[in-house]
Structure formats: C-alpha cells, structure tokens
C-alpha cells in the first residue's frame, strides 16, 4: 500500500514540476503582451467601495487619482459614517481639487454581500456609461485606465465582442512575514494558475482587482442586484457577461495588490475563503490543481519511506524546480527576488489551505461567518439559502 501511494505522490510531483516550468513560460509570455489601443477615450467612472483604512490606503487611492486619462470620475463609497476611510478620501479631495471625486456614505444594506450593497448605493452617483470597479487594496500605474478600457472601445479583431475587462495582480508586501507569505501565494500560486488557465483556453476568471464594463452590459447581465448574495461576486459577474455571448478579456496590464496580513490566522482565513470559493465555482479544475504543489507531494512520497532513494530524489528535483521558476517569475513580474527559504514554508501552508478547503463550506468574511452553497450563494451560518 505504501508503495502505491509513494509512487502516486512522486508521479504527481513530477507532473507538478512540469507544470511549474510551463507556468513560468506562460507568465513570461503573458506579461510581454501589449495591451490594445483604443481609437477614442470616452469618459469613465471608477467605483471604489471602501471599508476601513490601513497605512497603504491613501497611496492606493491616490494612484487612481493620477490617471493619464482625459475625463474620469471616481466614486468612493462607505456604509458607516464613522468609517476611517472617510478622512482619507477628504484629504484626497483637498489634494486633487480639480479631480471629479465623489464620496457616498450610505448604510443601506441590500443583500448579504456588503461590498455589493456598497456598490449598489454608489452606482446612482456614476455619471458615465463606462464603469471600472476596483478593490480598495489595489495600486495602479498612470496608464491603467487607458489600458483596461481600450478593449471595450476598440473594435473586436475576431470572435465575440468584449463585454468585460479584468486584470490580474501582483502581490506587494506591506511588511512582515505574513504579508510576505501572502504575496508569495499571489505571485507564485494564484497568478501563474490564472495565466495557465487563460493560455490553455480554460480561463473563466473575473477578478475584483478590476472589472471594466459598460453600464448597459451590467444591466443586461442582471445588474448588481443579481450579485447581492454571492460570495464570489466578481466570478458571478464574469459568468453573467459570458452568458450574454460577450467575451471577458484578461488584460496583460497588471496592478499591485498591497498585502497587509496581521498574522497567521488572518492570512489562513483569507486564503481559505478564496480556496473554498474557487472549489465551489470550478470543482473539477480545483481538484486537478493538486499537481501545482510538487514540493508537498514529493515530501509525502518521501515520508512514506517506500522509495528510500527515488522519493528523496524527486523531492530535491521539486525544490530545485520551485526555486528556479520562482526566480524567473519574479523577474518577469519585475519583483524583488523571493527569499528562497520562504518557498517550502509557503508551499506547506498552501497545501494545508488546499486540504482544509474540502473540510467544510463555511467562510469567515469581515467579522461574520457564512456558509456557501454549491452555486456560491452566501447565507449567515446556520440559515438556509432563500
């Protein structure tokens, strides 16, 4: 029995090493793609739902105010009049007096997803028909707005017209071990997997880092009200747009996610919520992603002791492959080199999250506990879906 499982884990690890090499190639090729150019640059409204403030919030929001784009509005939204994000927005309004900045404070809660409720409260203040929704922990370059709106304006070269544009993101640590580990998950786990899926024509992602679409498309897809009780509101919106026969374009323009994790528990809970969301949204693909953990798989083969020479050799191969591809991906993403000693720790934590994701459907989110139904619907833990 041990021989069988040792062989199985070792074989899966070797497949995982091949995956790492392919993912490294795919990421390098992806970031070299040039974003399309638009013949015009119509006015845009950026919707920024906010809740709470950290040290990075002001600079994150400031980057959106510094866009090299002729006409854009930013609508900030909070649900609580005492939210610490409000003074940050007021300072930005003073710093950019000529910018079109609007703050909406509205506690109306329609649905369980508080972010979507916030967006629904903000949407009436949007003056333009081209909308960009972006999470508060994102930081962007001055050409961001031009890059992500161009596919919606440029004529379709082939295939379906573009209905929504989304972006991947790099993890940038806000400081500390747990933030560093969170960034490794983004840069060497999530991002390569998303790029590989896109390269193989299996991409069905839509990411809260950026969702750019026309107001008419949003309304035809069911509007924000259709997302009111969904955990993965970004994924659900992407799927709704695809059902209209429109394409969801993954822009090669990367944005930065400023990670600020306070501790192991917060980081693990955050990643477990992501993992269970993906597992419920794409169960087959998520199960197959086990091969993306070649180091833990090789370690399991070695621990079984059935192959005293071959299994440790596979583990050494996995460690080398992981280190080399991590360095190459760091270079492609223009990031500082990852401390190699962190990679095995990150891999073990990621594998623990992967295993834990199968042990329930509950998630902790913004201080509340929810259960997630197979279709991604949220309910307060202990209730049944409506």
N, C-alpha and C positions, 0 to 999 in steps of 0.2 A: 504493500500500500504506500509506504513512504517513497519507494522508487517511482511509483506512478506520479505522485504529487510533486516530487522533486523535479522530474522530467517536465511536467506540465508548467511549473513555475519558471524553470530555466528556459524553456522554449518561448514562453510568453515574454520573458525578459529580453531575449534576443530579438523578438519581433518589436519590442519596445525600443531597443537600440536603433533598429532600422527606422522606426517612427521618428525618433529624435533627429536623425540625420535628414530625413525628408522634411520635417517641420522646420529645421534650420534653413534648408534651401528655400522652402516656401516663404518663410518670413523675409529672408533677404530679397527675394524676388518681389514680394508684395510691396515692401517699403520703397522700392525703386520705381514703382508705377507713378506716372504723372497724372494728377487729377485733371478732369476735363475743364475746358474753358467755356464760359458762358458768353453768348453774344450780348446779353444785357444783364444788369444787376438790379432787379426790382426791389422795392422796399421789403424789409424783413422785420418781424417781431420775434425777439428771443424771450422765451418763457423760462424763468429761473425760480423754481419752487425752493423755499428755504425753510430750515428748521434748526435752530441753534447756530452757534458760531464757534469756530476754533481759530487758531493762530493763522491758518492759511486762507481763511475765507475772504478777507479783504483783497489779497493779491489774486485769488481765483476770480472774483467778480471783476476786479479791475482789468484783467486780461480781456474780458468780454467788452468792456467799455472802450478799449483801444483798437477796435477793429478797423482795418483799412477797407472800408465799405462805405458807399455814398450815403445811404439812408437806412438807418435801422433804429428800432425801438427795443428797449429792454424792460420787461415787466417782471418785477420781483414780487413774490407772494409769501406771506406768512399767515398762520392761523391764530396766533396768540399775540395780543398787543404788547406783551412783555418779552417777546422773543428777543434774545440777544443779537440776532441778525439785523434787527431794525436799525440800531445806531450805526452799524457798518454800512448799510445802504444809505443812510442820511449823509454820512461822511463822503461817500462816493458821489452823491448828488451835488455836494458842495465842491468836490474836486473836479467834476465834469459838468459845469453849469450849462454848457451848450448841448449836452447829450440828451436824448429823449429817454429819460428814465422815469418809471412809474412804480410806486410801491402800493400793493394791495394788502390790506390787513382784514381778513375775513375768517371767522371761526366756523362758518357753515360747513358741516361735515355730511357729505352725501356719499355713502358707501364706506366700506371698511378701510380701503387703501387711502391713507391720509395724504400721500403725495398726489394722487389723482384728484382727491377732493380739493386740494390746494390749487391744482391746475384748473379745475373747473371754475373756481372762484376768480382766477386770474384771466381766463380767456376773454370775457367780455371787454377787458381793457385793451386787448390786442387790436391795433389799428390797421394792420397789414394782413394780406391774404397768404403770404408766405411765412410759415411758422418754423421756429427752431426751438426744440425743447432740450434742455441740457441740465444735468445734475449739478448740484452746488459744489461738489468737490473736484470739478474739472477746471483745468487751466489751459488756455489756448494761445496760439500764435496769432499775430495780426491778420494773417491771410486765411484764418479759419473759416470765417463766414462766407467768403467768396468761394472757397473750396467745397464746402458742404452743400451750398445751394446751387452750384453750377449744374449738376446732373438733372435738377428739376426744371432748369431753364433751357439747357442745350437740347437740341433735337435728338431723339433716340437713333443711334447708329444702326442697331439691329435688335431684334427681339422686342420684348414688351417695353412700353414707356415706363420711366422711373416714377414710382409713386411716393417713395420714401428713401431718404439717405441716412445711413447710420455710420458711426465711427467706432473703431477700436481705440483702446487707450493703453498708454504705458503707465506703470506704477512708479511713482516718485515718492521716496520715503520722507515723511515729516520728521523723522528722527526716532531712534530707539530700535531695539532688537525686534520687537513685534511688528513695527511698521516696516522694517527691512524685510522680514519674512513675508509679510502681506504683499510686498512688491514683487518678491520672487514668485509668488503664486500667480500674480497677474502677468509678469513678463515672460515667465518660463513654463507656465501651465496654461492659463486661460487664453492668452493672446495667440500662442502657436496653434492650439487646438482650433480656435476660431478661423485662423488663416488656412490651416489644412482643410477644414470642412469647406471653406469657400473655394479653395483650389480644386477640390475633388467634386465640386458641384453639389455638395451636401449641405451647404450653409443655409440655415433657416433663422439666423440670428437677427436680433434687433436690439440695440444696446442703449441704455439710458444716458450714456455719455453724450450722445447726440441723436436726435430724431428730427429730421428736417422734412417737412411735407407742406402741401398746400392745404388751406382751410377746407376747401371743397373735398379733398381726399379724406381728411379727418372725418368730416361729416358723413361721407359715403361709407366709411368703414364702421360707422356706428357711433362716432363721437367719443368723447372722454367718458360719458356715462356707461358705455359698454365695458369700461376697464375698472369701474368703481370698486369691484370686489375681487380683483385679480391680483395675485402676488407678483407675477412677472408681467406687469403692465406693458413693459417695453416689448417683450416677446409677443404678447397678445395683440398689440397694435401692429407689429410687423406681419403677423399671420392674417389679420383682418385686411391689411392692404393687399397682400398676395391674393386673397380670395376675390378681390376686385379685378384680378387679371393684370395687376401692376407689379413691377419689379421693386425689390428692396435692394438698393445699391450699397455696397460696403465701400466707403471712401478710403483711399490709401492715406488720407490725412489723419495722422494720429494726434490725439490730445493726451494731456497728462492728468492722471488721477493722483491727487496728493493724499497718500495714505497716512492716517494718524490713528494707530491702534493703541489702546491704553493698556492692554495686557493679553495674556494667552486666552482667557475666557472670552473676551470681546472678539478677538480675531477668529477663534474657533467657531463661535456662534455666527459671526458674519459669513464665514465661508460655508458653514453647514447650511445656512439659509440659501445661499447660491446653489450649493450642490443638490439640495432637495428640490429646488425649483427646476433645475436642468433635468434631474431624474424624472420628474413628473411630466415635463414638457416633451422630452425626447428619450423615453426609457431605453430603447434598443441602442441608440448611439451612446447613451451614457454608460450602459453596461459594457459596451465594447471599448470604452475609454480606459478600461483597466490596463491595457497594454501600454498606456502612456506613463506607467510607473515602473520602469525597468529595474531601478535600484531596489525598491522594496520587494519586488517579485524575486529578484536574484537572491536577496537576503533570506527570504522564506525558503528558497531551494537549499541554501547553504545551511540554514538552521536545522532542516530535516535530517541532514547528515547522511543521506542515502548515497550521495555522489561526493565523496570526500575530496576529489580533485576537480572534477568538472564544474560543480556548483560554485566553489570559490572563484574559479577562473571566470565564470560568467559574471559574478559579482564585480570582479576587477574590471572586466570589459564594460559593464554598465556604468561604473563610477567614472571611468575614463571618458566614455561617450558623453555622459552627462556634463562633465566639466568642459570638454571641448565645445560641445554645441552651445552651452550656456555662454561661453566667451564669445562665440560667433554671433549669437543672437544679441548680446549686449552691444556688440559693435554695430550690428545692423540697426538697432534701435537708438544708437547714439547715447548709450548709457554708460555710467562708470562700471568698471569690471566688478562682477559679483564676487564677494569673498567665497572662495571655493569650499571652505569648511562649513558654510551655511547650507550648501546644497543637500547633503544627506539628511540634515535635520528638517529642511523644508520638505523633502520627499517623504519622510516618515510621517510628518504632520498631514501632508496632502493625502496620503494613503489612509490615515486614520479618519479624515473627513469623508473620504470616499466610502469606507466601510460603514461609518456612522450614518451616512445618508440613507442607507437601506433599513435602518432600525426604527423608523417612525416617519410620521408626516407632520409633526409639529415643528414650528419655527418661532424663534424669538425675534421680534422686529419692533424697534422704537419703544422698548419697555413693555410690550404686550406679547402674549403668547397666542399663536394662531395654529389652526390645523388647515392643511391644504388638501383639497380634493384632487382627484386624478386630472381634472381639467384645469387646475391651477386656481380655483376659486378659494378665497380666504373666508374662514369663519373664526370667530372667537373660540378658543379651545373649550370644548365641552358642548358646543352647539352643533346643529346640523345645517348644511347648506340650504339656503332659502330656495 
